[in-house]
Amino acid sequence: MKQSETREAVRQAYAGAALRVVQGQSNSCCGGSCGSGTADPITADLYSAEQTAMLPETAVLASLGCGNPTALAELHPGEVVLDLGSGGGIDVLLSGQRVGPMGKAYGLDMTDEMLALAESNRVKAGATNVEFLKGTIEEIPLPDSTVDVIISNCVINLSVDKRQVFAEAFRVLKPGGRLAVSDVVVRGDVPAAVRHSMELWVGCVAGALEEQEFVALLEESGFTDISIEPTRVYQFEDAAAFLGGSGLDAEVLARQVGGRVMGAFVRARKPASRP
């Protein structure tokens, strides 16, 4: 699948999602249900009421992830955090609270509508240690070795060139820096019909890496201490839900996909400089 075509499809889908949030509508862009207004098994119930109570409603409505990296990442006061594909800014705002006034939280997104929404949410939240950048996750607009922690929430799977994403993440991390991302990961084979569906690519499923491939690409980029922790494993009923509306035979494919697709938390580290 061509990177330019996929990137434009993703951009259009998430621009539409941002505009729906501005209009007060909820969203779901995983599982092929982008814009349906209905929850799906990938994006539902990821944040606690305590977390969402501290955020603007529009940041919560714009949440389109598959996990909660800020709950699992070990963020410390004073650290610099970068969120790849920050959308409406929910994880950036939560990260900003965790790293405190001496720290910094960057959000990176390529969609103008999402960046505008995120900036609006930043102002509403009164966050002074948060900044949103325009760009792609394959070309991060930050200098080498400037970030302590990279997070991401169901975005890496949307890139056609994941090798470049990991190379860029490695580049901008400080020695000893950490990668702590939530993403959709596949165990075993996924039917070709799912892999070739543009709608399911935009919806977080078709572009997901197989578990061992994820590890291999991270190792190739130089990362160590790699672990993949399942946070949700989607069974037959879940698979049928996220395949619905894709134009595929959801009943048949769900039996082949169920149990093989999972939301996972991926950890890795950039080695510290040698003395």
C-alpha positions as CSV (number, residue, x, y, z in Angstrom):
1,M,0.0,0.0,0.0
2,K,1.5,3.4,-1.0
3,Q,2.5,5.6,1.9
4,S,1.0,8.7,0.3
5,E,-2.4,7.1,-0.3
6,T,-2.6,5.7,3.2
7,R,-1.4,8.9,4.8
8,E,-4.1,10.9,3.0
9,A,-6.8,8.4,4.0
10,V,-5.7,8.6,7.6
11,R,-5.5,12.4,7.4
12,Q,-9.1,12.7,6.0
13,A,-10.5,10.3,8.6
14,Y,-9.0,12.0,11.6
15,A,-9.8,15.5,10.2
16,G,-13.4,14.4,10.1
17,A,-13.1,13.0,13.6
18,A,-11.8,16.4,14.9
19,L,-14.6,18.3,13.3
20,R,-17.2,15.9,14.8
21,V,-15.7,16.6,18.2
22,V,-16.1,20.3,17.7
23,Q,-19.7,19.7,16.9
24,G,-20.1,17.8,20.2
25,Q,-20.2,14.3,18.8
26,S,-18.3,11.3,20.1
27,N,-15.9,9.3,17.9
28,S,-14.4,5.9,17.1
29,C,-11.8,5.4,14.5
30,C,-10.6,2.0,15.4
31,G,-12.3,-1.1,14.1
32,G,-13.5,0.4,10.8
33,S,-16.2,2.5,12.6
34,C,-14.7,5.9,12.2
35,G,-17.5,8.4,12.3
36,S,-20.2,5.9,13.3
37,G,-20.7,7.5,16.7
38,T,-20.7,4.0,18.3
39,A,-18.1,2.6,20.7
40,D,-16.0,-0.3,19.6
41,P,-14.0,-2.9,21.6
42,I,-10.7,-1.2,20.8
43,T,-11.4,2.3,22.0
44,A,-14.0,1.9,24.7
45,D,-13.3,2.6,28.4
46,L,-9.6,3.3,28.3
47,Y,-9.5,6.2,30.9
48,S,-10.7,6.3,34.5
49,A,-13.3,8.8,35.6
50,E,-10.7,10.4,37.8
51,Q,-8.5,11.1,34.7
52,T,-11.2,12.4,32.4
53,A,-12.6,14.6,35.2
54,M,-9.5,16.7,35.0
55,L,-9.7,17.3,31.2
56,P,-11.7,19.3,28.8
57,E,-14.7,17.3,27.4
58,T,-13.5,17.8,23.8
59,A,-10.2,16.1,24.7
60,V,-12.1,13.1,26.0
61,L,-14.4,13.0,23.0
62,A,-11.4,13.1,20.7
63,S,-9.7,10.1,22.3
64,L,-9.3,7.5,19.5
65,G,-6.6,5.2,21.0
66,C,-6.4,1.6,21.9
67,G,-4.8,2.0,25.3
68,N,-3.8,4.4,28.1
69,P,0.0,4.8,27.8
70,T,0.1,7.5,30.5
71,A,-1.3,5.0,33.0
72,L,1.4,2.4,32.2
73,A,4.4,4.6,31.3
74,E,6.6,5.5,34.2
75,L,6.6,9.3,33.8
76,H,8.6,11.4,36.3
77,P,8.6,15.1,37.2
78,G,10.9,17.1,35.0
79,E,11.0,14.7,32.1
80,V,10.4,15.6,28.4
81,V,7.6,13.5,26.8
82,L,6.7,13.2,23.1
83,D,3.3,11.7,22.0
84,L,3.5,10.4,18.4
85,G,0.1,11.1,16.7
86,S,-1.3,13.1,19.5
87,G,-4.8,13.8,18.1
88,G,-7.0,15.9,20.4
89,G,-4.3,15.9,23.0
90,I,-5.6,13.7,25.8
91,D,-2.4,11.8,26.4
92,V,-0.3,15.0,26.1
93,L,-2.3,16.8,28.7
94,L,-2.2,13.8,31.1
95,S,1.6,13.6,30.5
96,G,2.0,17.3,31.2
97,Q,0.3,16.8,34.6
98,R,2.6,13.9,35.4
99,V,5.9,15.6,34.5
100,G,4.9,18.8,36.2
101,P,6.0,22.4,35.6
102,M,9.7,21.5,35.3
103,G,8.9,19.0,32.6
104,K,7.6,19.3,29.0
105,A,5.0,17.3,27.0
106,Y,5.0,17.5,23.2
107,G,2.3,16.3,20.9
108,L,3.0,15.6,17.2
109,D,0.3,15.3,14.6
110,M,0.0,15.8,10.9
111,T,-3.7,16.8,10.8
112,D,-4.5,20.5,11.0
113,E,-7.9,20.0,12.4
114,M,-6.6,17.8,15.2
115,L,-3.8,20.3,16.0
116,A,-6.4,23.1,16.2
117,L,-8.5,21.0,18.5
118,A,-5.5,20.0,20.7
119,E,-4.4,23.6,21.1
120,S,-8.0,24.6,22.1
121,N,-7.9,21.8,24.7
122,R,-4.5,23.0,25.9
123,V,-5.9,26.5,26.5
124,K,-9.0,25.1,28.2
125,A,-6.8,23.0,30.5
126,G,-4.5,25.9,31.3
127,A,-1.5,23.7,30.5
128,T,1.7,25.8,30.2
129,N,4.2,22.9,29.8
130,V,2.5,21.4,26.7
131,E,3.3,22.1,23.0
132,F,1.8,20.7,19.8
133,L,3.9,20.3,16.7
134,K,2.9,19.7,13.1
135,G,4.6,16.8,11.3
136,T,4.6,13.1,10.6
137,I,5.9,10.4,12.9
138,E,8.3,9.3,10.1
139,E,10.0,12.7,10.3
140,I,9.9,14.0,13.9
141,P,10.6,17.8,14.0
142,L,12.9,17.6,17.1
143,P,16.7,17.5,17.4
144,D,18.6,14.4,18.3
145,S,18.6,13.1,21.9
146,T,16.0,15.6,23.3
147,V,13.2,13.4,24.7
148,D,13.1,11.2,27.8
149,V,10.0,9.2,26.9
150,I,8.1,8.6,23.7
151,I,4.5,7.5,24.0
152,S,1.9,6.8,21.3
153,N,-1.7,5.6,21.3
154,C,-2.8,3.4,18.4
155,V,-0.9,5.4,15.8
156,I,2.2,3.5,14.8
157,N,0.0,0.9,13.2
158,L,-1.2,3.6,10.8
159,S,2.2,4.2,9.3
160,V,3.3,2.3,6.2
161,D,7.0,2.8,7.0
162,K,7.2,1.6,10.6
163,R,11.0,1.0,10.3
164,Q,11.4,4.8,9.8
165,V,9.1,5.5,12.7
166,F,11.3,3.5,15.0
167,A,14.5,4.9,13.6
168,E,13.2,8.5,14.3
169,A,12.0,7.6,17.7
170,F,15.4,6.2,18.5
171,R,17.1,9.3,17.2
172,V,15.2,11.8,19.3
173,L,15.3,9.8,22.5
174,K,18.1,10.7,24.9
175,P,20.5,7.9,25.8
176,G,18.7,5.7,28.3
177,G,15.3,7.1,27.1
178,R,12.2,5.0,26.9
179,L,9.6,4.0,24.4
180,A,6.2,3.3,26.0
181,V,3.4,3.0,23.5
182,S,0.0,1.4,23.2
183,D,-0.8,-0.1,19.9
184,V,-2.7,-2.9,18.1
185,V,-0.6,-6.0,17.7
186,V,-1.3,-9.2,15.9
187,R,-0.4,-12.7,17.0
188,G,-0.2,-15.1,14.0
189,D,-1.6,-14.6,10.5
190,V,-4.4,-12.2,9.5
191,P,-6.4,-12.8,6.4
192,A,-5.2,-10.9,3.3
193,A,-8.7,-9.4,2.9
194,V,-8.3,-7.6,6.2
195,R,-4.7,-6.6,5.4
196,H,-5.8,-5.0,2.1
197,S,-8.8,-3.1,3.5
198,M,-8.1,0.7,3.5
199,E,-11.0,1.3,5.9
200,L,-9.5,-1.2,8.4
201,W,-6.1,0.3,7.9
202,V,-7.5,3.7,9.0
203,G,-9.3,1.8,11.7
204,C,-6.1,0.4,13.4
205,V,-6.3,-3.2,12.4
206,A,-4.9,-3.9,8.9
207,G,-1.6,-2.1,9.5
208,A,-0.9,-3.7,12.9
209,L,2.4,-5.4,13.2
210,E,2.7,-9.1,14.1
211,E,4.2,-9.4,17.6
212,Q,7.6,-10.8,16.6
213,E,7.9,-8.4,13.7
214,F,7.3,-5.5,16.2
215,V,10.2,-6.8,18.3
216,A,12.5,-7.4,15.3
217,L,12.0,-3.8,14.0
218,L,12.7,-2.3,17.4
219,E,15.8,-4.4,17.8
220,E,16.9,-3.4,14.3
221,S,16.6,0.3,15.2
222,G,18.8,-0.2,18.3
223,F,16.3,-0.6,21.1
224,T,16.9,-3.0,24.0
225,D,14.8,-4.3,26.9
226,I,11.8,-4.8,24.6
227,S,8.6,-6.2,26.0
228,I,5.0,-6.5,24.7
229,E,2.3,-6.8,27.3
230,P,-1.3,-7.6,26.1
231,T,-3.8,-5.3,27.6
232,R,-6.9,-6.5,25.7
233,V,-7.2,-9.6,23.4
234,Y,-10.1,-9.2,21.0
235,Q,-12.2,-12.4,20.7
236,F,-14.8,-13.4,18.1
237,E,-17.5,-10.9,19.2
238,D,-14.9,-8.1,19.3
239,A,-13.6,-9.1,15.9
240,A,-17.1,-9.1,14.4
241,A,-17.6,-5.6,15.8
242,F,-14.5,-4.0,14.4
243,L,-15.0,-5.8,11.0
244,G,-18.5,-4.6,10.7
245,G,-19.1,-2.0,8.1
246,S,-15.8,-2.8,6.3
247,G,-17.6,-4.4,3.3
248,L,-16.0,-7.8,4.3
249,D,-17.7,-10.9,5.4
250,A,-17.5,-10.1,9.1
251,E,-18.9,-13.4,10.3
252,V,-16.4,-15.6,8.5
253,L,-13.3,-13.3,9.0
254,A,-14.1,-12.7,12.7
255,R,-13.6,-16.5,13.2
256,Q,-10.1,-16.2,11.6
257,V,-9.2,-13.0,13.4
258,G,-10.7,-13.5,16.8
259,G,-8.0,-14.0,19.5
260,R,-5.2,-12.9,17.1
261,V,-5.6,-9.2,17.5
262,M,-4.8,-7.4,20.8
263,G,-4.3,-4.1,22.3
264,A,-0.8,-4.1,23.8
265,F,1.6,-2.0,25.7
266,V,5.1,-2.0,24.2
267,R,8.2,-1.0,26.1
268,A,11.7,-0.5,24.9
269,R,14.8,1.5,25.8
270,K,17.5,3.3,24.0
271,P,20.8,2.1,25.5
272,A,22.6,4.6,27.7
273,S,25.9,6.1,26.4
274,R,29.0,4.2,27.4
275,P,31.2,5.9,29.9
